[in-house]
């Protein structure tokens, strides 16, 4: 089968997108329901000389198959170090793009090309370029949750794991434009005390947690609240610990609390429960009790069937022009060196 090599912006073309979804539907229909998908994925990883990188927000069954499991920083570091011929990225599109930027000559495939990110979608290259032009003396710090084109316009990339360290290391004589997450940026401003101009973007998952319900749940269970800095400020002010996905996991591993409320995408609870089966772990409630709004709709697009197909057919592939790969690599390499 000829591989599909399209970038997420191309999928926004209606005809291209319909063709992609139709092809994916046909491929999914071709999967024999009697297959042991886990065994087939393990077999194909060996056959393809592939490495599977998976984010903590994936379903547990995908996490259990990963060769490297982590947050955005850990997965970028793993992508940089791998010698695999094929990289399969179970996460969202910008993460797979990062793997391709760091490995331009390797095949990088994803289970579902539509697994995007509200933060990345909300900060277009044209808009960021105009913002830069309006602030010519500023340096641009971009959260890794952005497109390759936005990365290429940035001076340095950060993740929630290393943002504080990197911002502290930047020259103080140049002001900062921080994109695209206003909540992470505001948390950094408060913690470091360094002013930054913030892009008005937010994660569709982390802005949905309900302050009143969280406070009630915390009091009812005498619970500790751990929260990702992508959460809104009115949630973070009640947190006993704020940190990246990996930092939240480490906190849960060592906490003396008996009950912990987790304010981030609940995929991480799979590893938290494995590390601390003695703890009562509660998902932070959202504003709408009828909606599982704390689930990332993009992360959950990836399934075992789609993961199997991406290895079987080596499609869809992440492809970008060489000049974009080269320009986007510079701020990512800077991040990795500063980390």
N, C-alpha and C positions, 0 to 999 in steps of 0.2 A: 504494500500500500504506500502510495506517495505521501510523505509526511506533510502535515499542515504547519506552516511556519508563518505565523501572524502575530503581530503585537496587539496589545489590548486596544489602543486607539483605532486600529483597523477594524476590530470587531464591532465598533460603534457604527460602522457603515451597515445599513440595514440588510443589504443583500449578502455581504460577507458574513454577517452575524447569523442570518438565517441559514446560510449554507453550512456554517460551522456547527450550529445546533442540530441541523438535520444529519450531518455526518456523525456527530457524537451519538445521536439517538440510534442510528443504524449500527454503530459499533457496539453500543451497549446491548442492543437486541441480539448481537452475535455471541454474547458471552453465555456459555453453557451453564445453566443453573446448578449443575452437578459438580462444577469445579470447586476444589478446595482453594479459594482465592489466596489465602495466606501462604499456602505451600507454593502456589504458582508464582506469586510475587517474589518469594525467596529464591525460587529456581531461576526466574528471569533476571534477578539482580546479579546472580553469578554468571549467567549466560551472556548478559549484556555488559559485564564488567562495570556495573552501575553502583552508585551510592545513593541512598535515600535519605534526604534531609527533611525533617518534619518539625513544624512549629508546635509548641505546647498547646495551641488552641485547636489542634486537630482532634478528631474523635480518637478515643483510646485505642481502638483496634489498629489505626494507622500509626499512632505513637509507638505501639509495641513492635512494629515492623521496622522502625527507623534505625539507620546506622548512626545517625547523629540527630539528637533531639535537643531543642533549645529555643531561646528567644532570638530576636533579630541579630544581635551582636554575635552570639555563639554560632549561629548558622552562617553568618558572613565569614567568620573565622574558619569554620569547617570547610566552606566552599573555597576559600583561599588556599587551604592546605591539601585538598584532595588530589589524588592522582588517578581517580576513576575516569573511565572513558565517557561515561554517561552520568549526568546528575539529574536525579528525579526530585523535584521540589514539591513537597506537600505543604503548602502554605498559601500565600496570596501572590498576585502577579509581581508586585514590586520586589518581593523577596527573590523570586526566580530570576528577575532581571538583574539583581545584584550578583547572583551566582554566575550569570552569563557575562556580566561586565568583568568579573574577576577571572573568568575562564573563557575567553572569547573563542578559543579553538575547540572547545568541548561541546558535546550535545547536551542541551539543557531542556528537559521536558517537564510539563505540568499536567496534573490530572484533568483540570478544567480551566481553560483560558479565561473564563468569565469570573474567576475568583479574584475580584479586584479589592479596592479599599476606598472607603469614603474620604479619608484624608488625602489620598493621592488624587482622587477624582476632583476634589475641591480646590486644588492648586494647580492650575494649568501652566505650562511653560510660558505662554504669552502673557498671562497675568503676572507671573513672577518676574518676567523680564521687564515689564512696565514698572513694577514696584522697585526693582533695582535701579532703573533709570531715574526714578523720582528721588532716590537716595544714593547718589553716586559715591559717597564717602563710606558707606556702610559695607561690612562684610556679611555674607549670607551663610547662615547656619541652617541646614535643613535636616529635619528629622528623617530617618531612613524610610518612613512611610510616605514615599513620594515616587514619582515616575523617574525613569532614567533621564529624560529631558530636563526635569527639574534638578536632579543631581548634577547634571552637566553645567547648570547655571550657578551652582553653589560653591562656596569656598571650602566648606567641610561638612561632612555628614555626621550625625550623632544618632545614638539609640537611647532609650530610656536608661540603659545600664551605664552608659559612659558620658551622657550629656553634661552632667555637672563637672566632671573632670575636664572635659574638652573646653567648655565655655570658660572655665577658670583659667585655662592655659592660653586663651586667645589674647592678642595685643589689646591693651586697655585704651589705646589712643584711637581706636576705630570703633564706632558704634555698630550694633548688630541688628540685622533683620533675621527674625526667627520664623521659620515656616515648617510644616503647615499646621501644627497643633498648638492652638492658643492655650490649652490647659497645661500641657507640659511646659510651654514657655513661661506661663505665669508662675508655675510652681518653681521653676529655676530662678526667675527674678526674685521671688520671695526668699528662696534658700540662699542664693549667692549674694543678693543685694546689688546686682548689676542690671541697669535698665536695658530692655530690648524692645524693639518694635515687633509686634506679634501679628502674624497672619491669622485671620479670623476663621480658622478651621477647627473641626473637632471630630473625634471618632464616633460613629453612629452607635456603637455599643456603650462606650464609657460615658456618654452624655445622658444615658437613659436611666441611671440609678436614681432612686427616690430617697431624698434625705430623710423625710419624716419616717418612712417605714424602716430605714436603716437604723435610726436612733431608737425606735421602739424595739426592734429586734435585738439590738445591742443591749439595751436595758433588761429586756425579758430574759435573755440567756446569759447575762453577765459576760458578754463575749468581747473578744478582741476583734477590731476591724483592721484588715490589711487592704490597701488600695493601690491601684496603679496610678501614676501621675497623669495619665490621660483623663482621669475622672474630673468632673467639675469641682470647683473650689469649695462649694457648699457641702460636698461629700468628703473631700480631703480633710476639711477642718475637724472631722470627727474620727479620723483614722489614727490608730495607735502605731501604724507603720506604713510608710509610703515607699514604693520601690518598683523596679522593673519586674517583669514576670518571673525571672529567675530569682531576684531578690525576695519576692513574695514566697516562693517555694522554700528558699533557705530559712526565711523567718518562721514558716510553719514547721519546718523540721526541728527548730530549736525552742519554740515558744513554750512557756509554762502554762498558758491558758488551756482551758478544757474545751472551749468552743471558739471557733474563729469564723468570722464573716469575711468572705472573699469578694472584693469589688474589682473584678476584671472578668474577662471571658472565661466561662466555667470549664473549658477544656483542660486548664491547668489542674483542676481538682483530681484528675486521673492520677497524676504524679503525686499530688499532696496526700491523697488517700493511701497510696502505696507507701509513702514515706512515714506517715503517721496514722495508722489504722485506729489508734486509740482516740484520736480527736474527733469532735463533732464539727464538721465543716459545712457551712451554710453559704449558699449563693446570695449575694447582695440582691435585694428585690428591685425590680424596675418600676417605672411609673404606672404601667398598665399591667395589672395582675393577670389579664387574659392573654398576654403576649410574652413569649420567651425572648424578650428584646435584648437580654444579655448574651444571647448566642450570636456570634458573628455570622451573618448570612453568607458571606464570601468564603470563610474558612470551611463552613459546613457543605460547600459545594463539592468538596473532595470526598470521594467514597472509595471503598475497596475496589469496586468494579472499575471506576475510572483510573485508579492507580494501576491496576492490572493492565488496562488497555494502554496506558501511557508507556509502560514497559514493553508490552507486546508489540506495539506499532511504532514506538519512538515518536509519538506525536500526541498533542501539539507541541511544537518546539518554540522556544524563545529565540528570536532573531532580531538583530538591530544593525544599523549601518556601522561600519568600523570606526568612523570618526566620532559617532556618538558614544560607542563603547570606550574609546580612548579618552574622551572628555569627561565622561561620567566616572571613570576609574580614578581620576586624580583626587577628588574629594573623599572618595571611599578609602583609598590608600592612606590618605592623611588621617582619616578616622582610625584606621587600624594601627597606624604607627603611634598615634596618641593614646590608644587604648592599652 
